Amino acid sequence: MIARDPSVVPAIGDRFIQRRANRRVFQWRFPQSAGVFRLADGNVLNVVWNAPANTSTWEVYRPAGGLVVRKRIARAYRPWALARNGDVLATIVDPETGEVTVVRLALRVT
């Protein structure tokens, strides 16, 4: 474990499985660490996808666990891969239309 911060990713606990009528429904749209990538400089990028709040939190940690930077973005980017040049390949869902867009994001840590 590199880091743990319940204020960014709270434990979902028993809320993951919900009962509706006589069946169980799994709640997948909860704040979760959706992408963890090792960066070229050895640091670790963690992206927390928070669909219900339509936000994402981007964190960079040192390999030993110290937080370098944390930035909350007012869009729920869901990362899928790290490109060779360090860009993040992600998707974003329009909350009004449900339309999914694929994006390539340049990561700049200053």
ABEGO torsion letter per residue (X at the ends): XABBBAAABBBAEAAABBBBEABBBBBABBBBBABBBBBAAGBBBBBBBBAAAGBBBBBBBBAAGBBABBBBBABBBBBABBBAAGBBBBBBBBAAAGBBBBBBBBBBBX
